[in-house]
């Protein structure tokens, strides 16, 4: 239904979209002179991105603590079947959350495009458009949520005594998703204005508080519904805290009624963002659901724990890169493509190196880590582990290009590519899952994702005027070195046995230091090393 609403937009929507885009480029021309003043010539974007990155690091550190401490409690408290059912519920309602045309995500992109404008009323009208679209789509979300609750026992094949538990938990998770978009409005406003770092300490505190609710729910015996309720309560607290921060950081923060053309244009852009989000969900959040449907919830639990560290690392790297999205949007609007290409090169070099180091550790030590973390029987095998790491590497490689495409407001090409790639990955993974189980799903998703890995770099190079071959020459050496490091991690996995935490940490430090040395000496050229060191020096000035 959301898709039909989007495709039926009339000429007013297209004119409204053009009004928004015209405002985007006009604001860039007006404020270009201001941005070229002495105040903004001193790497201001780098430092603001650095502050946002530090804020994200603090928040992600809190999330890491919660994941490491709370997740084993939840897994052991629920058991494999119900934990697998919980992972399927989360991915199911993830699709539900994309049925609202993604108004809050659209708000963030458009505020980033207008962040230096003095037109406060325009920003308030954008917030008003986001709220109106959310309210218009809320009945559709409620209907889809009801269908998910009704159908939950059909595609989540839990034992008969657990079916009502699954349905109740699905209902709570669906309500959380419906309200979660509203809770996320303050954080998207802060993010769009490049001020997400304002809530850095508070976000971390709230995440720790919310994470403790899940452990308490397990301890008092509320089971899976209690875990779902704890997530809702945590989101409510975090949303309220971010609202207070946004009101303090942005005195103009408020709502105004948008013009009809502005609302239509906002909806049109949101439609493309919806499709892009749906494609990203197919790519990043559907393999667990596929395993649970084709095999069973217990297999989904094993698949989820095997890929838990990879997903955490991939998510954390995406969150850190998201810190610079407002700055990238600014450079795209001003058409400073040479500077944009330099940032693209630097970020790609850094992400390749970081993921190679962490990926080698996952390949070598994941089985030992899972045994110490949640116990035996939660590891899907070394080959499945390898493909899960490679799947994460694929996402990391295109993260920067996706941010640039968003900054260019090229949502149509992005959404089509992600949808085609996601459907391809699921079809291949589903076919292979019937015969090869979890390994088949992981391999199928890996093959399917090669589509966007080929398209996005070429698309960005075309729009920035930089030769794709030049970009490939820059990253080829680090990529080959990353392949060497990951191969060493994979082939040493059978030789390393960490039977206690001290041994695990010792091996982890050794592998990280060795991998980092290889990447720094072999993977990066002398000019690359100097460039990265200069960029780091700017952050700490």
VEXRO-673370 format. One record per residue (C-alpha): chain; z, y, x. Coordinates in steps of 0.001 Angstrom, whole numbers, plus 500000, padded with zeros to 6 digits. Layout:
VEXRO-673370
  chain      pz      py      px
      A       Z       Y       X
...
***
This chain:
VEXRO-673370
  chain      pz      py      px
      A  500000  500000  500000
      A  500773  502364  502856
      A  497385  501586  504345
      A  495632  502322  501031
      A  497423  505644  500794
      A  496199  506478  504260
      A  492549  505550  503801
      A  492304  507400  500496
      A  493156  510774  502034
      A  490626  513368  500836
      A  488972  516312  502575
      A  492168  518365  502386
      A  493871  515885  504700
      A  491152  516234  507284
      A  491266  520019  507035
      A  495054  519889  507323
      A  494800  517692  510376
      A  492420  520213  511915
      A  494883  523013  511132
      A  497564  521138  513070
      A  495254  520410  515992
      A  493961  524009  516058
      A  497538  525212  516224
      A  498141  522777  519080
      A  495358  524189  521241
      A  495929  527830  520252
      A  499582  527564  521235
      A  498525  526160  524592
      A  496251  529136  525280
      A  498896  531645  524234
      A  501650  530137  526328
      A  499558  529124  529318
      A  500187  532487  530977
      A  503924  532163  530432
      A  503942  528663  531864
      A  502146  529910  534995
      A  504899  532441  535744
      A  507229  532057  538716
      A  509857  530465  536489
      A  507606  527544  535608
      A  505793  527078  538899
      A  508669  525236  540521
      A  508153  521774  539142
      A  509976  522577  535901
      A  508351  519637  534104
      A  509498  517270  536833
      A  513104  518451  536644
      A  513238  518374  532841
      A  511731  514903  532921
      A  514323  514023  535543
      A  517164  515177  533291
      A  515744  513170  530406
      A  515378  510161  532697
      A  519008  510461  533810
      A  520049  510656  530178
      A  518015  507566  529402
      A  519469  505760  532410
      A  523008  506414  531170
      A  522042  505276  527690
      A  520242  502194  528980
      A  523196  501325  531216
      A  525412  501350  528137
      A  522878  499211  526284
      A  522737  496808  529245
      A  526514  496400  529169
      A  526368  495706  525434
      A  523535  493184  525857
      A  525235  491318  528688
      A  528638  491183  527007
      A  527877  491025  523285
      A  524753  488846  523214
      A  526513  485679  524523
      A  529271  486232  521949
      A  526698  486493  519162
      A  524705  483470  520366
      A  527741  481238  520747
      A  529306  482558  517542
      A  526214  482006  515403
      A  524796  478905  517053
      A  521181  478322  517993
      A  519770  478038  514475
      A  521325  481195  513059
      A  520672  483158  516255
      A  517034  482114  516068
      A  517015  483167  512409
      A  518479  486536  513443
      A  515673  487135  515961
      A  513133  486354  513231
      A  514885  488699  510791
      A  514769  491509  513360
      A  511062  491072  513968
      A  510345  490787  510240
      A  512095  494035  509348
      A  510395  495592  512344
      A  507162  495356  510371
      A  508947  496779  507336
      A  509884  499803  509404
      A  506226  500486  510007
      A  505360  500731  506313
      A  506506  504360  506046
      A  503508  505874  507908
      A  505790  506614  510893
      A  506638  510242  509962
      A  509407  510636  512531
      A  507169  509472  515382
      A  504475  511897  514240
      A  507081  514668  514148
      A  508012  513975  517776
      A  504394  514139  518989
      A  503619  517355  517105
      A  506841  519076  518161
      A  506018  518154  521754
      A  502639  519813  521283
      A  504318  522977  519906
      A  507523  522934  521950
      A  506884  526320  523629
      A  505796  528101  520465
      A  507939  530919  519059
      A  506898  530049  515506
      A  510192  528572  514303
      A  509011  528292  510702
      A  506080  526118  511798
      A  508507  523677  513430
      A  510695  523642  510318
      A  507624  522917  508202
      A  506813  519961  510449
      A  510339  518615  509862
      A  509865  519199  506139
      A  506573  517292  506186
      A  508283  514355  507922
      A  511062  514249  505326
      A  508674  514517  502377
      A  506513  511702  503714
      A  509596  509529  504307
      A  510749  510083  500713
      A  507262  509359  499347
      A  507091  506042  501209
      A  510685  504949  500477
      A  509810  503139  497176
      A  507122  501135  498990
      A  509609  500142  501691
      A  512099  499032  499028
      A  509507  496827  497315
      A  508383  495233  500593
      A  512011  494723  501573
      A  512687  492913  498304
      A  509707  490618  498971
      A  511023  489877  502476
      A  514449  488955  501093
      A  512882  486673  498468
      A  510550  484988  500959
      A  513034  484682  503837
      A  513931  481008  503189
      A  510227  480139  503093
      A  509258  481333  506594
      A  512732  481108  508175
      A  513337  477410  507717
      A  517102  477317  508155
      A  519230  474458  506875
      A  520039  474594  503115
      A  523630  475718  503602
      A  522440  478726  505665
      A  519668  479979  503365
      A  521866  482419  501422
      A  523224  483722  504736
      A  519663  484388  505928
      A  518739  486169  502687
      A  521855  488343  502679
      A  521323  489275  506325
      A  517670  490071  505631
      A  518728  492366  502770
      A  521201  494254  504980
      A  518637  494557  507783
      A  516013  495855  505336
      A  518397  498528  504022
      A  519177  499501  507602
      A  515479  499934  508366
      A  514909  502015  505229
      A  517699  504412  506196
      A  517106  504149  509932
      A  514037  506373  509837
      A  516148  509156  508336
      A  518870  508575  510941
      A  516259  508907  513711
      A  515078  512397  512693
      A  517494  514355  514966
      A  516667  512231  518017
      A  512922  512684  517446
      A  513364  516453  517144
      A  515330  516519  520406
      A  512755  514279  522070
      A  509833  516374  520883
      A  511481  519531  522243
      A  512052  517777  525613
      A  515823  518037  525130
      A  516819  514410  524612
      A  519093  514666  527654
      A  521415  516930  525628
      A  522870  513829  523982
      A  523000  511640  527081
      A  526753  510962  527253
      A  527271  510860  523502
      A  524429  508372  523009
      A  525922  506026  525589
      A  529376  506268  524006
      A  528014  505562  520550
      A  525998  502557  521789
      A  529110  501046  523348
      A  531029  501640  520132
      A  528265  500182  517950
      A  527849  497149  520218
      A  531512  496326  519881
      A  531102  496049  516097
      A  528963  492916  516469
      A  531594  491208  518613
      A  534293  492161  516106
      A  532168  490805  513241
      A  531870  487441  515016
      A  535581  487436  515897
      A  536749  487996  512298
      A  534324  485363  511012
      A  531759  487485  509172
      A  528921  485622  510892
      A  525298  486705  510611
      A  525802  489180  507710
      A  528559  490811  509752
      A  526212  491244  512731
      A  523617  492853  510438
      A  526270  495191  508983
      A  527456  496161  512452
      A  523940  497244  513422
      A  523736  499418  510307
      A  527116  501028  510983
      A  526160  501689  514587
      A  522917  503378  513567
      A  524771  505535  511052
      A  527259  506729  513676
      A  524571  507362  516302
      A  522382  509215  513798
      A  525272  511452  512750
      A  526216  512209  516345
      A  522638  513108  517246
      A  522443  515403  514227
      A  525448  517365  515503
      A  523918  517577  518984
      A  520569  518723  517595
      A  522227  521449  515510
      A  524073  522710  518579
      A  521137  522489  521009
      A  518538  523911  518599
      A  519995  526710  516440
      A  516802  526834  514374
      A  517064  523143  513454
      A  516384  522961  509724
      A  513809  522233  507035
      A  511099  524341  505378
      A  508566  523352  502749
      A  505181  522616  504364
      A  501885  523942  503080
      A  499742  521435  501205
      A  497099  521294  503936
      A  499798  520876  506603
      A  501337  517957  504706
      A  497925  516326  504250
      A  497104  516733  507927
      A  500525  515406  508917
      A  499936  512341  506736
      A  496516  511709  508254
      A  497904  511746  511793
      A  500817  509574  510645
      A  498344  507043  509302
      A  496781  506529  512707
      A  500213  506361  514304
      A  501156  503734  511703
      A  498185  501579  512685
      A  498954  502041  516382
      A  502581  501103  515744
      A  501514  498043  513773
      A  499238  496986  516622
      A  502055  497472  519129
      A  504336  495362  516915
      A  501737  492586  516852
      A  501579  492748  520643
      A  505243  493110  521560
      A  507307  491859  518616
      A  505545  488927  516999
      A  505699  486048  519455
      A  509305  485224  518511
      A  508405  485231  514837
      A  505409  483017  515560
      A  507558  480486  517442
      A  510063  480379  514575
      A  507391  479881  511909
      A  505236  477332  513749
      A  508100  475368  515362
      A  511590  476232  514012
      A  514381  478849  514328
      A  516110  476842  517071
      A  512964  477057  519228
      A  512850  480800  518504
      A  516391  481100  519876
      A  515412  479315  523118
      A  512249  481412  523434
      A  514262  484591  522790
      A  516905  483862  525427
      A  514284  482826  528014
      A  512524  486167  527589
      A  515652  488261  527010
      A  515790  489792  530488
      A  512048  490484  530534
      A  512249  492251  527181
      A  515253  494288  528310
      A  513503  495359  531506
      A  510259  496192  529699
      A  512099  498178  527042
      A  514139  500070  529613
      A  511058  500995  531626
      A  509302  502166  528465
      A  512321  504295  527535
      A  512437  505864  530994
      A  508741  506691  530898
      A  509158  508128  527407
      A  511320  510829  529021
      A  508198  512484  530385
      A  506081  512238  527225
      A  506706  515888  526186
      A  505640  517037  529661
      A  502523  514885  529535
      A  501719  516318  526100
      A  502031  519798  527607
      A  499608  519012  530450
      A  497137  517383  528059
      A  497174  520427  525798
      A  496537  522776  528722
      A  493853  520402  530053
      A  495443  520246  533500
      A  493755  516926  534176
      A  493965  516911  538009
      A  497755  517304  537810
      A  497856  514737  535021
      A  495945  512242  537167
      A  498372  512724  540048
      A  501304  512010  537762
      A  499468  508989  536354
      A  498933  507607  539866
      A  502545  508151  540885
      A  504019  506598  537761
      A  501725  503581  537940
      A  502652  502981  541579
      A  506354  503214  540759
      A  506183  500928  537718
      A  504182  498284  539598
      A  506735  498259  542401
      A  509806  498205  540165
      A  508536  495451  537913
      A  507409  493322  540867
      A  510911  493506  542354
      A  512678  492740  539084
      A  510078  490162  538014
      A  510538  488171  541214
      A  514253  487982  540519
      A  513642  486832  536934
      A  511240  484120  538061
      A  513619  482840  540728
      A  516966  483162  538940
      A  516439  483203  535163
      A  517408  479575  534626
      A  520606  480044  536642
      A  521359  483314  534839
      A  520980  481776  531384
      A  523192  478842  532355
      A  525940  481225  533450
      A  525365  483701  530604
      A  525026  481554  527454
      A  525205  477956  528684
      A  522713  475137  529124
      A  519809  474429  526778
      A  518482  477987  526397
      A  515733  477929  529073
      A  512160  477137  527975
      A  510868  476080  531419
      A  509515  477744  534550
      A  505909  477973  533350
      A  506864  479626  530048
      A  509145  481938  532020
      A  506192  482866  534264
      A  503952  483829  531362
      A  506754  485838  529733
      A  507097  487827  532959
      A  503329  488357  533134
      A  503352  489507  529481
      A  505962  492113  530390
      A  503888  493165  533410
      A  500876  493776  531174
      A  502863  496187  529004
      A  504311  498018  532011
      A  500875  498509  533558
      A  499526  500441  530561
      A  502689  502379  529667
      A  501595  505549  531428
      A  498093  505389  529982
      A  499542  505004  526470
      A  501647  508137  526988
      A  498554  510060  528097
      A  496553  508838  525090
      A  499390  510034  522833
      A  499388  513383  524619
      A  495652  513668  523992
      A  496327  512838  520309
      A  493748  510033  520490
      A  495610  507851  518004
      A  492503  506385  516388
      A  491207  504662  519525
      A  494715  503573  520455
      A  495432  502055  517039
      A  492150  500132  516821
      A  492601  498709  520322
      A  496186  497641  519693
      A  495351  496055  516337
      A  492426  494043  517726
      A  494440  492988  520781
      A  497517  492073  518726
      A  495579  489978  516207
      A  493714  488218  519025
      A  496958  487407  520841
      A  498585  486008  517700
      A  495569  483890  516754
      A  495298  482359  520218
      A  499074  481916  520472
      A  499290  480325  517020
      A  496509  477848  517758
      A  498023  476845  521099
      A  501556  476680  519663
      A  500622  473717  517461
      A  499966  471540  520524
      A  501825  473213  523383
      A  504800  474788  521614
      A  506490  477775  523238
      A  504268  477579  526325
      A  501196  477848  524102
      A  502529  480991  522402
      A  503364  482659  525733
      A  499971  481794  527245
      A  498103  482901  524117
      A  499885  486262  524011
      A  499163  486770  527716
      A  495445  486112  527235
      A  495254  488292  524126
      A  496857  491283  525846
      A  494173  491384  528519
      A  492110  493362  525988
      A  494186  496540  526130
      A  494750  496043  529852
      A  491007  496512  530306
      A  490458  499260  527704
      A  493265  501795  528170
      A  492703  502667  531872
      A  488970  503120  531246
      A  489639  505270  528172
      A  492071  507568  529989
      A  489767  507931  532997
      A  486894  508910  530713
      A  488917  511659  529000
      A  490464  513079  532160
      A  487205  513094  534133
      A  488550  510849  536873
      A  486533  507849  538021
      A  488037  504533  536948
      A  487061  503052  540290
      A  489117  505711  542101
      A  492156  504802  540009
      A  491623  501082  540620
      A  491351  501664  544365
      A  494717  503416  544327
      A  496552  500626  542481
      A  494690  497596  543904
      A  496854  497207  547001
      A  500170  497506  545096
      A  498853  495082  542452
      A  497916  492451  545027
      A  501276  492865  546722
      A  503042  492556  543353
      A  501134  489314  542760
      A  502360  488018  546135
      A  505970  488958  545354
      A  505865  487342  541908
      A  504313  484182  543398
      A  507154  483933  545894
      A  509651  484293  543069
      A  507973  481570  541009
      A  507623  479010  543797
      A  511200  479484  545023
      A  512705  479017  541555
      A  513082  475274  542068
      A  514809  475810  545427
      A  517504  478220  544291
      A  520588  476998  542449
      A  523188  479634  541594
      A  526164  477782  540130
      A  528521  480760  539930
      A  528288  484518  539505
      A  528955  485276  543165
      A  526083  483042  544233
      A  523827  484519  541558
      A  524546  488112  542591
      A  524079  487248  546284
      A  520688  485682  545650
      A  519740  488576  543390
      A  520545  491186  546056
      A  518656  489200  548704
      A  515536  488779  546525
      A  515601  492446  545475
      A  515912  493700  549063
      A  513199  491354  550328
      A  510822  492233  547474
      A  511452  495963  547862
      A  510782  495781  551599
      A  507519  493898  551088
      A  506367  496355  548412
      A  507305  499455  550442
      A  505759  498253  553715
      A  502787  496232  552476
      A  502125  497493  548957
      A  502245  501249  549511
      A  500125  503191  551947
      A  501730  505855  554119
      A  500376  508601  551857
      A  501814  506836  548790
      A  505252  506590  550384
      A  505233  510285  551279
      A  504125  511249  547778
      A  506875  509240  546116
      A  509549  510605  548445
      A  508467  514194  547736
      A  508619  513572  544000
      A  512144  512163  544311
      A  513216  515174  546371
      A  512151  517489  543535
      A  514346  515602  541071
      A  517458  516167  543179
      A  516865  519798  544173
***
